[in-house]
Amino acid sequence: MSSGNKPLFRVSPPLQPKTSHITNDYDLSQKVLGVGINGKVLECFEKKTGKRFALKVLHDNAKAWREVELHWKASGCPFIVSIKDVYQNKYAKSDCLLVIMECMTGGELFERIQRRGDSPFTEREAAAVVRQIAMATAHLHSLNIAHRDLKPENLLYADSSLSAPLKLTDFGFAKETTAGLDLKTPCYTPYYVAPEVLGPESYDKMCDSWSLGVITYILLCGYPPFYSNHGAAISPGMRRRIRQGQYDFPNPEWNRVSNQAKDLIRGLLRTDPQSRLTVEQVVNNPWIKLYTEVPSTPLHTATVLREEEENWQDVKDEMTNALASMRFEPDKVARLKDVGKSSNALLNRRKK
């Protein structure tokens, strides 16, 4: 499906925020459910039904309006966190946009896999996960919206049930990519960044396909294809490997993964955006389209993610701090824990 085609799912009508006070309709709590790029997410309850929702608080400015309008427009997709109401109110004495969203209680993608206990994560499950992410992203691209921050922390389960849908959230980096309007601001999370986003050239929504490729890779083994050897959020060596597309499929984590899955990753991690698979092509890829027929091969993913849980938390914390500025400047990146002082057996094995 090319841009301009019919959207995959329902498109919301134009956003018209309510100016009545939010507390007329909702009881607000101070419980923090999460922190997005542009604002925190709090728990709230609808007075009429008692139903629990998530409230995102954004300062009323152009950046916030762009985030909310694009998220609102796309939230008719069942694989994107839906927005119920938007209020234009004072909050803590500041002019704010108050966004009422469905409350996602099932946890983040990787956290869910880590908590599996003795049950291995399988290749069939990985294909089902990638399908849901691809469907969400394909809907965005049909609306000429680039998400620009596809990563596991922005992928949440609706609830803790086995059949819970996985949904995309946090549109803080999202931007329209209509003809003639290229993206230039280098907004990214290092592990998932496409080579063209590193600059200085402009880029487009194909950066999301690359990020999907990185997520798919991690889902199938538990570690990223591109990483820094020296504890930096993004090192010169990591930047070079991303630009050149230098990665491999090392054993033992990859020895039982199907060639179909590896071929899909190769198609998504092409350094030339013009030859990279589109998310629409991913949706129609046999490994995705026939995901229920993918072998239930046990993967190393859950075990590796548990072994690397402390390192992943370091990464998440540093990325959260660095992303607060809405962009990475190459010479002003945050530092992660010194790998030389880490007991990261997996990384040591890969470095050999």
BATORFI-261614 format. One line per 4 residues: number of its first residue (from 1); their letters; for each residue y, x, z of N, C-alpha, C, CB. Coordinates in steps of 0.1 Angstrom, whole numbers. Each point is the difference from the previous one (the first is absolute). Last residue first. Glycine has a CB too. Example, Ala and Ser with C-alpha at 12.3 -4.5 7.8 and 13.67 -1.06 7.14 Angstrom:
// residues 2
2 = sa = -22,128,71,11,9,0,11,-8,8,-6,12,-22; -51,-9,21,12,-9,0,12,9,0,-12,-19,12
//
This chain:
// residues 352
352 = kkrr = -115,340,216,-10,11,-4,-4,-2,-15,-8,1,24; 35,-34,-3,8,12,-4,-9,12,-4,18,-7,16; -37,-34,0,5,-1,-13,8,12,-5,2,-25,4; -19,23,40,-11,1,-9,5,-1,-14,-15,-11,17
348 = nlla = 47,6,17,-5,14,0,-12,1,-10,7,3,24; 9,-46,-16,10,7,-7,-4,15,-2,18,-15,8; -45,-13,20,0,-4,-14,9,8,-9,-6,-23,8; 6,29,39,-12,6,-6,0,-4,-15,-12,-1,22
344 = nssk = 51,5,15,-3,-9,-12,-11,6,-8,24,-8,-1; 3,19,44,-14,1,-1,-6,-9,-11,-1,5,25; 52,20,-18,-8,-12,0,-15,3,-1,19,-12,-11; 20,42,8,-3,-3,14,-9,-12,1,22,11,7
340 = gvdk = -6,4,-49,-7,12,6,-4,-2,14,13,14,-15; 13,-46,-9,-14,-1,-4,-8,12,6,6,-13,-21; 39,-10,41,-4,12,-7,-15,-1,-3,19,13,11; 10,-58,-7,-7,10,9,-5,11,-8,-7,-18,15
336 = lrav = 46,-5,-40,-12,-5,7,-5,11,9,-6,-15,-19; 58,7,-1,-12,8,2,-11,-8,6,14,21,2; 29,-37,-36,-5,2,14,-12,8,0,9,-22,6; 30,28,-44,-12,-9,4,-4,3,14,-7,0,-24
332 = kdpe = 44,16,-8,3,-6,13,-12,-9,4,25,1,-4; -18,22,-39,2,10,10,2,-5,14,10,13,-18; -18,-42,-21,-10,10,0,2,10,11,-2,-3,-24; 16,-47,29,7,11,-6,-10,12,1,24,-10,5
328 = frms = -33,-45,-3,-3,13,4,8,10,-8,-23,-7,6; 33,-47,9,-4,10,-11,-3,13,7,15,-11,-17; -3,-28,42,-2,-7,-13,-3,10,-11,14,-18,8; -9,24,42,12,3,-8,-1,-5,-14,3,21,13
324 = alan = -38,-26,18,11,-7,5,13,2,-8,-11,1,23; -33,21,-28,4,-11,-9,12,-8,5,-24,-1,-7; 5,37,33,7,5,-12,4,-11,-9,-14,21,1; -10,-31,38,13,6,4,7,4,-13,-9,8,22
320 = tmed = -34,-25,-27,9,-10,5,13,5,3,-19,-12,9; -15,42,-20,5,-7,-12,10,-11,4,-22,5,-12; 0,20,46,10,8,-7,6,-7,-12,-12,20,8; -23,-42,16,12,2,8,11,8,-7,-14,-1,21
316 = kvdq = -28,-4,-42,7,-13,1,13,1,8,-22,-12,-2; -7,50,1,6,-2,-14,8,-13,1,-19,11,-11; -6,-1,49,11,10,-2,8,-3,-13,-13,17,14; -26,-41,-6,11,-5,8,12,9,-1,-17,-11,15
312 = wnee = -23,25,-37,7,-11,-7,11,-6,8,-22,-5,-11; -4,38,32,8,6,-11,7,-11,-8,-15,19,-1; -15,-32,35,12,6,6,9,6,-11,-13,5,20; -28,-24,-34,9,-10,5,13,6,6,-20,-14,5
308 = eerl = -23,32,-28,14,4,-3,10,-9,6,-8,10,-21; -39,-19,26,2,15,3,14,4,-1,-23,4,-8; 13,-47,-6,-1,1,15,2,14,4,-15,-20,1; 13,12,-47,12,-6,6,0,1,15,2,-15,-20
304 = vtat = -41,28,-2,11,10,-3,13,-5,6,-12,8,-21; -25,-38,22,-3,12,9,12,10,-1,-25,-4,-3; 25,-34,-26,3,-4,14,-2,12,9,-8,-23,-5; -2,31,-42,14,-4,3,3,-3,15,2,-9,-23
300 = hlpt = -42,22,-6,3,8,12,14,-5,6,-13,19,-10; -22,-53,-18,9,11,-2,3,8,13,10,-13,-18; -51,-22,-6,7,4,12,9,13,-3,-18,-9,14; 4,-29,-51,-3,13,4,8,4,13,-5,6,-24
296 = spve = -5,-49,-5,4,2,14,-3,13,5,-3,-25,4; 13,11,-57,-10,3,10,6,1,14,-13,12,-18; 35,-45,-19,0,15,3,-10,3,11,24,1,-6; -13,-45,-11,-12,6,-5,0,15,2,-1,-18,-17
292 = tylk = 37,-11,29,-11,-5,8,-13,6,-5,12,-21,4; 30,30,-27,-2,7,13,-12,-4,8,25,3,0; -5,-8,-47,-13,-4,4,-3,7,13,-8,-2,-24; 50,8,7,-2,-13,-5,-14,-5,5,15,3,-20
288 = iwpn = -2,42,28,8,-9,8,-4,-15,-3,19,17,0; -40,19,-23,-2,3,14,7,-10,9,-3,25,-6; 10,-27,-42,-13,-5,5,-3,2,14,-8,3,-23; 59,-8,5,-10,10,0,-13,-5,5,18,18,3
284 = nvvq = 25,-41,-4,-10,-4,-10,-11,11,-2,17,-13,-12; 20,18,43,-6,-14,3,-11,-3,-10,23,-7,9; 1,46,-17,-8,2,11,-7,-14,4,15,19,8; 18,-18,-42,-13,6,-5,-10,2,12,13,12,-19
280 = evtl = 30,-26,30,-7,-11,-7,-13,5,-6,22,-10,-5; 7,40,26,-8,-8,10,-7,-11,-7,17,7,18; -10,36,-47,9,-9,6,-8,-8,11,14,-2,-21; -24,53,4,-4,-13,-1,10,-9,7,-24,7,1
276 = rsqp = 39,39,-25,-6,-5,12,-4,-15,-1,14,16,13; 11,11,-45,-14,0,-2,-8,-5,12,2,19,-16; 46,-14,16,-3,-8,-12,-15,-1,-3,22,7,-9; -4,20,46,1,-15,2,-4,-8,-12,17,4,17
272 = dtrl = -33,46,-5,9,-6,-9,-1,-15,2,-4,18,-17; -24,8,43,14,4,3,10,-6,-9,-9,21,9; -39,-42,8,5,8,-11,15,3,2,-17,-11,-16; -16,-15,44,7,12,4,3,9,-12,-12,-1,23
268 = lgri = -11,-41,-27,12,-3,8,8,12,3,-11,-20,9; -30,23,-32,9,-8,-9,13,-3,8,-19,-10,-12; -17,31,35,6,9,-11,10,-7,-8,-22,13,0; -1,-39,31,9,9,7,7,10,-11,-14,-2,22
264 = ldka = -21,-26,-37,12,-8,3,11,9,6,-15,-21,3; -27,40,-10,8,-1,-13,12,-9,2,-21,2,-13; -9,4,49,7,12,-2,8,-1,-13,-18,13,11; -9,-49,0,11,1,10,8,13,-3,-14,-13,17
260 = qnsv = -25,6,-43,10,-10,-3,13,1,9,-19,-15,-8; -20,42,16,9,5,-11,11,-10,-4,-19,14,-8; -3,-16,58,-3,-3,-14,10,7,-9,-11,-22,7; -4,40,42,10,-9,-5,-3,-1,-15,18,6,17
256 = rnwe = -41,24,14,-6,-13,-3,10,-10,-6,-16,4,19; 29,41,-7,-13,2,-7,-7,-14,-4,-2,23,11; 45,-10,15,0,-6,-13,-13,-1,-7,24,8,-1; -16,12,45,6,-13,1,-1,-7,-14,16,8,18
252 = pnpf = -30,38,-4,-10,-11,-1,6,-13,-2,-16,13,13; 36,18,-41,-11,-5,7,1,5,15,-15,0,-21; 57,-8,-15,-9,9,6,-12,-8,7,19,16,4; 18,-22,-43,-9,-9,7,-10,8,7,4,-19,-17
248 = dyqg = 49,32,1,-14,-1,-4,-7,-10,8,1,24,-6; 52,-7,-14,-8,-5,11,-14,1,-5,18,-15,9; 34,22,-29,-11,9,4,-7,-6,12,12,20,-9; 29,-32,-22,-12,-8,2,-13,8,4,10,-15,-17
244 = qrir = 38,29,10,-10,4,-9,-13,-8,1,9,23,1; 28,-32,28,6,1,-14,-11,3,-10,22,7,10; -34,-6,35,3,-14,-4,5,0,-14,5,-6,23; -12,48,-3,-13,-6,-3,2,-15,-5,-11,15,17
240 = rrmg = 49,9,-2,-5,6,-13,-13,-7,-4,11,22,5; 8,-33,37,9,-5,-11,-6,5,-13,20,-1,15; -40,18,23,-4,-14,-2,8,-6,-12,-6,-2,25; 18,46,-12,-13,-1,-7,-5,-14,-2,-5,22,11
236 = psia = 46,-15,12,1,4,-14,-13,-1,-7,19,15,5; -16,-47,36,2,14,-2,2,3,-15,-14,5,21; 19,-48,15,-4,3,-14,4,14,-2,3,-24,-8; -5,10,51,-2,-13,-5,-3,1,-15,15,-10,17
232 = aghn = -28,52,13,12,-7,-5,-3,-14,-5,11,22,-5; -44,11,21,6,-8,10,13,-7,-4,-11,14,16; -20,16,-43,9,7,10,7,-9,10,3,17,-17; -31,-27,-23,-8,9,8,7,6,12,-12,6,-21
228 = syfp = 16,-55,-7,7,12,3,-9,9,8,22,-11,-1; -37,-28,-37,3,2,14,7,14,2,-19,-15,8; -8,-24,-44,11,10,1,5,1,14,7,-5,-24; -43,-25,14,-2,10,-10,10,11,0,-10,-18,-14
224 = pygc = -5,-9,60,8,-2,-13,-3,11,-10,18,-10,14; -54,-13,22,11,9,0,7,-1,-13,-13,16,16; -25,-43,-6,6,1,13,11,10,1,-21,-7,9; -10,-13,-47,-4,12,7,6,2,14,-3,10,-22
220 = lliy = 10,-48,-9,-13,4,-4,-5,13,7,4,-10,-22; 40,-9,27,-9,-11,4,-15,5,-2,17,-18,-6; 19,45,-9,-2,1,15,-10,-11,4,24,8,3; -12,-8,-49,-6,12,4,-4,1,15,12,11,-19
216 = tivg = 14,-47,4,-14,-2,-5,-8,13,4,7,-15,-19; 40,17,26,-7,-9,10,-14,-2,-4,21,-12,4; 4,36,-35,-1,7,12,-7,-8,11,20,13,-5; -9,-34,-35,-11,9,-2,-3,9,12,7,1,-24
212 = lsws = 29,-31,24,-12,-8,1,-12,10,-2,11,-21,-9; 32,38,2,-3,-2,15,-13,-8,2,25,0,4; -11,6,-49,-4,13,6,-3,-2,15,14,13,-16; 4,-49,-7,-14,2,-4,-5,13,6,4,-12,-21
208 = dcmk = 41,0,28,-9,-8,8,-14,3,-4,18,-18,3; 17,36,-29,-2,8,13,-10,-7,9,23,10,-2; -6,-29,-38,-13,6,-1,-3,9,12,2,-1,-25; 40,-24,15,-10,-6,9,-14,7,-1,13,-21,-2
204 = dyse = 27,52,-12,-1,-15,0,-11,-4,8,10,-1,-23; 28,46,16,-14,-5,0,0,-15,0,-8,21,11; 41,28,-21,-1,-13,5,-15,-5,-1,24,-5,-7; -12,58,15,1,-11,-10,-1,-14,6,-11,16,-16
200 = pglv = 9,30,37,13,-7,0,0,-12,-9,11,21,6; -47,-20,27,13,3,-7,-1,12,-9,12,-10,20; -45,-17,7,5,12,7,13,5,-7,-23,6,6; -3,-43,-22,9,-4,10,6,13,7,-13,-22,4
196 = epav = -22,25,-37,14,-3,-6,10,-3,10,-11,-8,-21; -35,15,34,7,12,-4,14,-2,-5,-22,10,-5; 1,-44,41,-3,3,-14,8,13,-4,-6,-24,-6; -10,9,57,11,1,-9,-5,5,-14,16,4,19
192 = yypt = -38,-11,27,-2,-10,-11,10,1,-11,-9,-15,18; 8,43,22,-14,0,-4,-1,-9,-13,-7,4,24; 52,0,-3,-6,11,-7,-14,-1,-5,15,13,13; 20,-53,-10,-8,6,11,-8,11,-6,-1,-22,13
188 = ycpt = 51,3,-32,-15,0,0,-6,5,13,2,5,-24; 45,-10,-11,-5,-7,12,-15,1,0,20,-16,1; 22,35,-30,-14,5,3,-5,-6,14,5,21,-13; 29,-41,-27,0,4,13,-14,5,4,19,-16,6
184 = kldl = -10,-4,-49,4,15,1,-1,5,15,15,-3,-20; -31,-38,-20,2,3,14,2,15,1,-16,-19,7; 30,-16,-49,-10,10,5,3,2,15,-2,11,-23; 15,-47,-16,3,2,14,-10,9,6,12,-22,2
180 = gatt = -14,5,-47,12,7,1,4,3,14,7,-10,-20; -39,-30,16,2,9,-11,14,7,2,-15,-14,-15; -6,-2,60,2,-7,-13,4,11,-10,6,-22,11; -22,22,38,-1,10,-10,1,-6,-14,-14,14,15
176 = ekaf = 25,-23,43,-3,-5,-13,0,11,-10,10,-22,6; -24,30,46,12,-1,-9,-4,-5,-14,10,19,12; -27,-4,44,-2,-8,-12,13,-1,-8,-18,-13,11; 9,33,34,3,9,-11,-1,-8,-14,-10,19,13
172 = gfdt = 3,-42,29,12,8,2,3,10,-11,-5,-2,23; -30,-34,-13,6,1,-13,13,9,1,-10,-22,-7; -36,6,36,11,10,1,5,3,-14,-10,9,21; -40,-28,-19,12,-4,6,10,11,-1,-12,-15,16
168 = lklp = -40,-7,-34,10,10,-1,13,-5,7,-10,9,-22; -44,-23,32,13,-3,-6,10,11,1,-4,-24,6; -52,5,-2,8,12,2,13,-3,-7,-19,16,2; -18,-53,19,6,7,-11,9,11,4,-1,-21,-12
164 = asls = -45,2,38,15,0,0,6,7,-12,-1,0,25; -47,-8,-9,5,-5,-13,16,0,-1,-21,-14,-1; -4,28,41,-5,8,-11,6,-4,-14,-21,3,14; 50,-11,31,-12,-5,-6,-4,9,-11,5,-24,7
160 = sday = 36,26,21,-11,9,2,-13,-4,-6,11,6,21; 38,-17,-43,-6,-2,14,-12,9,1,8,-24,1; 23,29,-37,6,-12,5,-6,-3,14,2,-9,-23; 5,59,2,-10,-11,0,6,-12,7,-20,16,-1
156 = llne = 47,26,-25,-4,-6,12,-10,-11,-2,22,6,10; 8,38,-31,-11,-9,-4,-7,-5,12,-4,13,-22; 38,21,21,6,-12,-6,-10,-10,-5,20,14,-6; -32,29,23,7,-6,11,7,-13,-4,4,23,9
152 = pkld = -28,5,-41,-9,-8,9,8,-7,11,-18,15,-5; 43,-6,-41,-7,9,9,-7,-9,10,17,19,-2; 22,-21,-40,-14,-4,3,-6,11,9,-2,-13,-23; 50,6,5,-5,6,13,-14,-6,3,23,2,9
148 = rhai = 4,-13,-48,4,14,2,-5,5,14,20,-4,-14; -19,-39,-17,0,0,15,4,13,5,-19,-16,0; 34,-10,-46,-8,11,5,0,0,15,6,14,-21; 2,-54,-18,3,5,13,-9,12,3,7,-22,8
144 = nlsh = -6,-12,-46,8,12,-1,6,5,13,6,-9,-23; -39,-27,16,14,-4,3,10,11,-2,-9,-16,16; -37,24,-22,3,-11,-10,14,-6,3,-25,-5,-1; 9,38,30,3,6,-12,3,-11,-11,-14,20,6
140 = lhat = -1,-33,37,13,6,1,5,5,-14,-4,6,24; -40,-22,-21,9,-11,1,15,5,1,-18,-14,12; -17,46,-10,2,-6,-14,9,-12,0,-23,8,-5; 12,12,46,9,8,-7,2,-5,-15,-7,20,14
136 = amai = -23,-43,15,13,-1,5,10,8,-8,-9,-2,23; -36,6,-34,5,-13,-3,14,-2,5,-24,-9,1; 1,49,10,4,0,-15,6,-14,-4,-18,17,-4; 0,-11,48,13,7,-2,5,0,-14,-7,15,19
132 = qrvv = -35,-35,-10,11,-8,6,13,7,-1,-16,-9,16; -22,32,-32,3,-12,-8,11,-8,6,-24,-1,-7; 6,38,30,9,4,-11,4,-12,-8,-11,23,0; -20,-31,34,13,3,6,10,4,-12,-11,8,22
128 = aaae = -34,-15,-33,6,-13,4,14,2,5,-22,-10,5; -4,48,-14,4,-7,-13,7,-13,3,-19,11,-12; 0,12,48,12,7,-5,5,-6,-13,-9,21,10; -31,-37,9,12,-5,8,12,7,-5,-15,-4,20
124 = retf = -25,18,-40,3,-14,-4,12,-5,8,-24,-5,-5; 7,47,16,7,0,-12,4,-14,-5,-12,22,-6; 5,-15,59,-7,2,-12,9,0,-13,-20,-12,11; 18,23,47,8,-6,-11,-7,3,-13,22,2,14
120 = psdg = -50,-4,33,7,8,-10,9,-9,-9,-18,18,2; 3,-25,51,-2,-6,-13,8,8,-11,-3,-23,11; 3,30,38,-11,7,-7,-2,-6,-15,-11,4,22; 58,-12,-1,-11,4,8,-11,7,-8,5,-20,14
116 = rrqi = 41,3,-27,-13,-7,-5,-12,3,9,9,1,-23; 41,12,21,-5,-7,12,-14,-6,-4,23,-5,8; 4,30,-40,-3,8,12,-8,-7,11,21,13,-6; -3,-37,-31,-12,8,-4,-5,9,11,8,-1,-24
112 = refl = 32,-24,30,-11,-9,-1,-13,7,-3,16,-18,-7; 24,42,6,-3,-3,14,-13,-9,0,24,3,7; -3,6,-49,-9,11,5,-4,-2,15,12,15,-16; 16,-49,-4,-12,2,-8,-9,11,6,13,-7,-20
108 = eggt = 18,-20,54,2,7,-13,-13,4,-6,22,9,9; -18,-54,23,2,15,0,2,6,-14,-14,0,21; 9,-48,-5,-13,7,-2,2,15,-1,-8,-20,-12; 41,-18,16,-6,4,13,-12,9,-2,9,-21,10
104 = mcem = 39,0,-34,-12,7,-4,-7,6,13,9,4,-24; 28,-45,12,-3,10,10,-14,5,-4,14,-11,18; 26,-11,-50,-12,-2,6,-4,12,9,-7,-15,-19; 59,9,14,-12,2,-9,-13,-4,7,12,19,-11
100 = ivll = 46,-22,12,-12,-5,6,-12,1,-9,14,-16,14; 37,41,-8,-10,-4,-9,-13,-4,7,9,16,-17; 47,-7,21,-11,-2,9,-11,-6,-9,14,-3,21; 34,32,-26,-9,-9,-7,-13,0,8,10,5,-23
96 = cdsk = 42,5,42,-13,4,-3,-7,-10,-10,-2,12,22; 49,8,8,-4,-9,-11,-13,4,-5,24,-4,-6; -12,13,58,2,6,-14,-3,-11,-10,-6,23,8; 1,-26,41,14,1,-3,3,6,-14,4,2,24
92 = aykn = -49,-13,-8,6,11,8,14,3,-4,-24,10,3; 11,-41,-36,-11,5,8,5,12,8,-18,-10,-16; 37,-34,-19,3,11,9,-13,4,8,25,-7,1; -32,-16,-49,5,-3,13,5,13,7,-16,-19,2
88 = qyvd = -10,-5,-46,11,9,0,8,-3,13,2,1,-26; -56,-9,10,12,-5,6,11,11,-1,-14,-14,16; -37,-4,-39,10,11,1,13,-6,6,-10,13,-19; -48,-25,14,14,-4,2,8,13,0,-5,-21,12
84 = kisv = -42,23,-23,2,-14,3,14,-5,0,-21,1,13; -10,41,-38,13,-3,8,1,-15,2,11,21,-9; -57,12,-1,9,-10,-4,12,-2,10,-19,-12,-11; -15,54,-7,4,-7,12,11,-10,-3,-6,20,14
80 = ifpc = -30,-6,-51,13,5,6,3,-9,12,8,8,-24; -45,-17,-4,-3,13,4,13,7,5,-20,2,-15; 18,-46,-5,-9,-1,12,-3,14,6,-10,-21,-9; 56,5,-18,-13,6,-3,-9,0,13,11,15,-18
76 = gsak = 35,-29,15,-9,-11,-3,-14,6,-4,19,-14,-8; 22,39,19,-9,-3,11,-9,-12,-2,17,9,14; 20,16,-40,-14,3,-3,-10,-6,10,8,21,-10; 40,-27,12,-3,-3,-13,-15,2,-3,22,6,-7
72 = whle = -3,8,48,0,-15,-1,-6,-4,-13,20,-2,16; -12,48,-10,-12,-5,8,-1,-15,-1,3,20,16; 35,-2,-35,-11,4,-8,-13,-4,7,12,19,-9; 29,-27,31,-1,-8,-12,-12,4,-8,25,-2,-1
68 = verw = -16,27,40,-4,-14,3,-1,-8,-13,11,1,23; 4,44,-26,-13,-1,5,-5,-14,2,4,22,12; 41,-15,-25,-10,3,-11,-14,-1,5,17,15,-10; 17,-21,42,-1,-12,-10,-10,3,-11,24,-6,6
64 = akan = -14,41,24,-8,-10,6,-2,-12,-9,8,8,23; 21,26,-37,-13,5,0,-10,-10,6,9,23,2; 38,-32,-1,-6,-1,-13,-15,5,-1,23,3,-9; -7,-21,56,7,9,-10,-7,-2,-13,7,16,19
60 = dhlv = -12,-31,35,4,-7,-12,8,9,-9,0,-22,13; -41,35,22,15,0,-1,4,-6,-13,2,20,16; -50,-32,5,7,9,-9,15,-2,1,-20,0,-16; -32,-14,39,15,0,3,6,11,-9,-3,-9,24
56 = klaf = -44,-23,-22,5,12,-4,16,0,1,-20,5,-15; -25,-33,37,14,0,-4,5,14,-3,3,-20,15; -52,-12,-13,6,14,2,15,-1,-5,-22,12,-4; -12,-52,27,4,6,-13,6,14,4,5,-23,-10
52 = rkgt = -37,-22,32,6,13,1,4,5,-14,-15,4,20; 13,-57,-1,-7,11,-8,7,13,1,-8,-18,-15; 19,-27,34,-5,10,9,-7,12,-7,-3,-18,16; 28,-23,-33,-15,1,-1,-6,9,10,2,-5,-24
48 = kkef = 46,-4,22,-6,-13,-4,-16,0,0,20,-4,-14; 8,43,23,1,-9,10,-8,-13,-3,22,9,6; -33,42,-23,7,-12,-5,0,-11,11,-7,6,-24; 6,48,33,-8,-12,0,8,-12,-5,-14,9,19
44 = celv = 12,51,-20,7,-13,2,-9,-12,-1,22,11,-8; -19,49,9,-7,-12,1,9,-12,3,-20,13,9; 35,33,-36,-2,-6,13,-9,-12,-1,22,9,8; -4,39,-36,-7,-13,-2,-4,-5,14,-8,6,-23
40 = kgni = 48,30,1,-12,-2,8,-5,-15,-2,8,17,17; 19,15,-55,2,-8,12,-13,-2,7,20,-11,-10; -14,36,-32,14,-4,3,2,-8,13,2,-1,-25; -45,19,10,10,10,-4,14,-3,4,-15,5,-20
36 = gvgl = -22,-27,50,1,2,-14,10,11,-4,-7,-24,-4; -25,9,49,13,5,-5,-1,3,-14,5,10,22; -33,-44,17,1,11,-9,14,4,-4,-22,-7,-9; 10,-25,43,-13,0,-8,-1,12,-9,0,-25,2
32 = vkqs = 28,12,46,1,6,-13,-14,1,-6,20,14,7; 4,-48,31,-12,8,-3,1,6,-15,-14,-15,16; 45,-15,9,4,14,-2,-12,9,-3,19,-4,15; -10,-51,-27,-5,9,10,5,14,-3,-21,-14,4
28 = ldyd = 36,-40,-17,-1,14,-4,-6,8,12,19,-3,-16; -21,-50,-5,2,7,13,-3,15,-4,-7,-20,15; 25,-20,-50,-10,10,5,4,5,13,-5,6,-24; 31,-39,1,-13,-3,-6,-11,9,6,11,-7,-21
24 = ntih = 36,9,33,-2,-15,-1,-15,-3,-4,24,-3,-6; -6,48,7,-6,-5,13,-1,-15,1,9,20,11; 12,3,-48,-14,2,-1,-7,-6,13,3,20,-14; 44,-39,-7,-5,11,9,-15,0,1,21,-2,13
20 = stkp = 5,-13,-58,-2,-5,13,-6,11,9,-3,-24,-9; 9,30,-37,11,5,8,0,-7,14,14,4,-20; -52,9,-22,6,-10,9,11,6,8,-22,-12,0; 7,30,-51,-2,1,15,7,-11,8,-1,24,-3
16 = qlpp = -19,-20,-47,12,-6,6,-2,1,15,4,-16,-20; -28,36,-30,2,1,15,13,-7,4,-14,21,1; -15,-34,-46,10,9,5,2,-1,15,12,-2,-22; -60,-12,7,13,-3,-6,11,9,6,-7,-24,-2
12 = svrf = -44,41,-4,8,-8,9,13,-3,-7,-11,10,20; -37,-1,-45,13,7,3,9,-9,8,-2,13,-21; -55,-9,12,12,-8,2,12,9,3,-14,-20,8; -25,46,-32,0,-11,10,13,-7,0,-17,13,14
8 = lpkn = 8,21,-46,-14,-3,4,0,-12,9,-6,24,-3; 46,-18,-34,-5,5,13,-14,-4,3,24,0,8; -7,5,-59,0,-10,11,-5,6,13,-4,-18,-17; 27,52,-17,-11,-10,-1,1,-9,12,-15,15,-13
4 = gssm = 42,23,9,6,-11,-7,-11,-11,-2,16,15,-11; -32,35,15,12,-6,7,5,-11,-8,6,21,11; -57,-12,-19,12,8,-1,12,-7,7,-8,10,-21; -49,-9,24,12,-9,0,12,9,0,-12,-19,12
//
